[in-house]
């Protein structure tokens, strides 16, 4: 008997008919002799509907009350799916994050899981029940409902799989695996049979929407076998595993990620002295704003210009913080641009090949795409460009690195 965690996203449970289809799949897995834990998201569109209701009442609603509000979306889904399983003669029980005892910190809307007490789930499984868990949510030390951020149901599923020592965590979504890039942007995008945790983490952090970053971190840290599958058609999906040295030679670039959801901030004329980066970024961190690409340039008259990117939704809050920094440091001012995009190439094969970044820059230059910022890691090169050229850049890079015709599994 295997213990398997299923996770179904909002599109997979977006209608009663789709919930019925999920119930059929879960029933088949349970009747095959497996212990099944199911993690679900809110029905497609429900979270946005709730956000809209809140915005009608307040421009800046309380983050605590927003978590209370948004957590109700998953609660609806777990009840409906449990009912659908009961109709099929499958014993099932729904559980919220607090009933499971998913303990988090108190960072409302961006909470991080600190501990899971899986005893309640084990007790239900021992009685032959399918356990249907609300993703995206937990409870802080004071008993407040918290949410894990958009896409947090993936994190819930992988964290539960780790806590339960599950045999596999299966993420069911509206795509049938991880692709070399988004097929909606590039017709030649190809499904990968296999990819490493390290590569998936880079792809997720650079904009790939298939999995949430923290879910990949959990899977890699606890070596949880992770598979991305389609809710709507059968197939092998994409297996995400540890990098094995005995695997076949890796392609140089495995995939291309991109995101429009970022903004660029530039602090001009900061005094060029030790601690300048800390003086700018510590207040941003204290405001719970995540920073991505960072570039420091030599200015004039013993000053420096400090550029970095943040999530577009955090731009106004970041500007408020930086205005205080400018005043305190005597800097020249703050500039912002929310019309940028970030495009990244990722692949473990980049470790052993020279000239990868140069090939990327040449491909972009051939299409007259200007690069504003660059950042690199051992298996990634990322550029910030004008948002208007994002799709053109993705297609150009996909062609330059011959990802459409590659026969390698990653």
N, C-alpha and C positions, 0 to 999 in steps of 0.2 A: 504494500500500500504506500502511495506517495502522498505527500502534503504539498499542494499546489496553491499558490496565491494568484487569483485572477484580478486584473484591474480593467475597468471599463470607463472610458472617457465620456464626456457629455454628448458627443454625437452618437455614440454607441447606445446610449439610453435616452435619446432625444424624444422618442415617442413611445406610446404604449406598445405599439407593434414591435419596436426595437427592444423594449424591455422584455417582451415575450420571447424574442429570438435569443436574448442573453440567457433567459431562464432555461431555454432548450439546451443551450451549450453547457451551462453549469450543471443541469440535470444529467446530461450524458457523461460528463466528467465524474460526477459523484457516483453514478451507477456503475461506472467502470472500476470502482473500488478505491477511488482517491478521496482523501480528506480535502475539502475545498473551503478556502476563505476568499470572499469576493470583496473588493474595494471598488466603490463607485463614486463618480463625480455627480454634480448637479446635472439635470437635464439640459441639453443644449439651449442656450439663450437665457436660462433662468438667472444665472449670476448677473448678467447684464440688465435683466429686468429689475432685479433687486437694487442694483447700483442706481438705476434710473429713478426708482422710488425715493431712495435716499437723497439724490441730487435735487429732487423737487422740494425737499424740506430744508436742506442746508447745503451751502457751498462747501463747507468743511465740517462734515459730521464727525462726531467722536469716533476715534479708531476702535475703542472698545465696543461701542454699539454697532459699528459696522461689522465687526466679527460675529456678534450675536446674530445680526441680520443675515449675513452671507452664509453662515453655517447651516441655515434652514434648507438651503437648496439640496444638499446631500441627504438631509434627513428625509425629505420627500422620496428620493430615489431608493434609499434602503428599504423603506416601508413597502413601496410598490413592487420592487424586485422580490422581496420576501413573500409577498402575497402571490406573485406569479409562480414562485417555487412551490408554495403550499398547494396551489391549484394542480400542480403536477405530481402531488404526492411526495414531495421532497421536504423533509423537516428542515426548517430554516429559521434563523433568528437574526433580527437586525440589531446593530449596536452603533451608538454614536462614539465619538472620540473619547468622551469622558467615561462612558460605560466600559470601553476597552481598557481605559487608563493609559491613554497616550499623553504623556506629560511633556509639556513644552516650557520654554521661557515665556516672558511676558511682553515680547515685541509684537504687539497687535498688528495684524495683516502680514507680518513677515516672521512669524514665530518659528523657532527651530526645535525639533524634537530632542528632548534630553533623556528620556527613558520610556520604555514600554513595558508594562506589566502584562504579559500574555496569558496569565493564568485563567482569566475569564474566558478567553477564546479556547484555550485547551480544554477547559471543562465542557464547553458546548460541543466541541469536536468529538470528545470522548462519548457523548450521548448520541452521536450519529447525525448531528445537525450541520448544515451549511451555515457559516457565519458571514453575514453581509454587513460590511463595515463602511461607515461614512468616511470618505477620504477628505483631505484638505483641512482637517480640524483636530484640535486637541484641547487640553485644559492646563492652565498655569498653576503654580503653587497655591494661589489664592482661590482657585476654583473658577476663574474666569474662562469663558470660551475663547479660544484663540484660533486663528487660521494661518496656514502655512504659505500663503501667497498663491497667485494664479498658477495652476498646474500642480499644486501641492498634493493632489491625490496620487500621483506617481510616487512621490516621496513616502506617503503613507503606506502604499503597497510594498515598496522595497524594504522599508523599515520593519514592517510586520513580517515579511519573509525572513529577514535577518533574525528577528526576535524569536521566531518559531522554528528556525533552522529548516526552512522549507526546501523542498527538492528543486523547485523552480518558481520564478515569478514571471508570469505571463502578462504583458501589457497589451491589451486589445484596444485598437484605435481605428481611425478611418483610413489608414494606409496599411499596406501589407508588409511593412518593414522599414528599415533605414535605407535611404537612397543617397546616391552620390551628391545630389542636391535636390531642391524642390522640383518635382516634375511639372508643376504649374508654371515654373519660370523657364525651365530648360527641358525640351521634349526628349533629349537624349539621356536624361537621368536614369540610372540603373539601380535596381535593388541589390544591396549587399547581402551575401549569405552570412557573413560573420564580420564583426568589428571588435576592436579591443575596448576595454573600459576607458583607457587613456584617450583614445581617439574620440569615443562617444562623449566623454566629458568636455573635450575641446569643442566639438561640434555643438553641443548643447549650450556651452558658455558663449559661443559666438553667434547664436541665433537660431540654430536648428530647433524646431518646435516639437519634434517627435517625443523627446523625454525632457523632464525638468532636471536641471543641473544637480540638485541635491539628491535626487533619486539615483543618478549615476554614481555620485560620490558614495552613497550608502552601499550600492551594489559592489563597487570596487573594493571598498574598505572591508566588507564582510564576505566578499567572494560569493555573492548571491547570483546563481545562474539566471540571466535575464534574457527574455525573448520578446521581441516586438512582433505582433501579429495583427491581422485584420479581423474586425468583428463581422465583416460582411462577406468574406470568401475564405475558403480553406487554403492553406499554404504553409510552408515552413517558416516564413517570417525571417527575421534577422536575429542571430544569436550574439549576445554581447558577453565576452569572456576576457579572462586574463591573457596577456600577450605571451604566447608560447614560442620559445626560440626554435623549436623544431618545425613550426609552421612554414608553409611555402614562402618564398621571397615576397615581401610586401610591395605593392605599387608605391611609387614615390608619394603621390597624393591620393588619399582615399575619398575625400569629400570636400564640398564647398558649402560653407555656411554663410548666412547673411542676416542682417536685421535692419529695419528702418526705425526701430523704436529707441533711438538714442539721440542725444543732443551734445553739442560740443561747447565747452566753456573755456574762455581764455582770460586769465588774470594778467593784465598788462602792467609793466613797470614796477614789478616787485623788487625791493632791495636785494641785490645778489649777495647773500651771506649764508653762513651755515644755518641749517634749520628751516630754510625757506619752504621746502616741500612739506615739512611737518606743520608749519604755520598755516599753510593753505589747506592741507588735506585732513588734519586732525579735526577741525570744526565740522568739516563735511561728514566725516565718520561719526562724530558725536550726534549728528542729526539723522543717523541711520540711513545715509545715502551711499549707495555702492558706486565706486569709481572704476572705470575700465581703462581705456587707453590713456597713458600719461606721457606727455612730452614736455621737457623743459628746454627753452631756447635762450641763448645769450641775447640780452637786449642792449640798450645804449646807456651810457653814463652810469655804469656799475649797477644796472638793473637786469632783471630776467623776466621773460614771459613764460607763464605756466599754463599749459593746455591739458585738458582731460575731457573724457566723455562720461555721461551719466545716462540713466534711463530717461527717456523723454518726459515721462510723467513726473520725474523728480527735478526737472530743470528750474522751475520757478522757486521751489524751496531751496535749491542750491544757490540760485542767484541771491536770495535773501541772506543766506549765510555768508556768501562771498562779499556782499556789500559791507558787512561788518569787518571782514578780514581786510578789505581795501582801506577802510577808514583807520583801522588799527595799525596797519603796516605803512600807510602812506603811499600805497600803490596808485597807479594811474587810473585803473578802472576795470570793469568786467564786460566782456563781449560774449554773446551767446548765438548759437545757430542750431535750430531744430530741424534743418532741412538736409541732414547728412544721412549716410548709410554706412554700415560696416560690412566688409566682405572679407572672408578668411578662407585660406586653403589649409587643410589638415591631413596629416599622414605620418605614421611612424617611420615610413621609408625615407622621410626627409632627414632623419638622423645621419644616414649614410650616403647622402647624395649632395654634392655641391651645386650651386647655381640655381637652386629652386626659386629663391626670392627674385633673382635677376630675371628668370623666365616669367614669373608672375608680373613683374613691373613692365617687362617688354610687351607682354600681351595686352596690358591695360593701355600702355602708350600707343600701341598700334591702333586703338580705337579712340585716341585722344581723350582718355579719361585721366583727369588730374588727381594725384594723391595728396591728401591734406595731412594725414598722420599715419605713422607706421609703428607696429609693435610686433615682436616675434617671441616665440618660445622654441623649444627643441623640436616640436612636431607641428608648429603652426606659424603662419605669417598672416598678419591682419592689416588691412588698410582701411582708412576712413576716406570716403569720397562724397561727392555731391549726390544726393538722393536720386536725382533724375537719371543717373547712369548706372544704378544698381543692377538692374536686370541685364543690361548690356554687359556689364562687368562679369556677372555670373556665367553667362553664356560663353563669353570670350575665354574665361579661365577653364571652364569645363572642356572646351575644345582644345585649348593649348596643352592641357595635361592628359588628353585622350581618354577621358573617363567614360565616354559612351561605349567605346569599343573594347575596354579592358576586360579580360576574362578572369582576373584575380578575384578571389574572396579576400576580404580584408582581415 
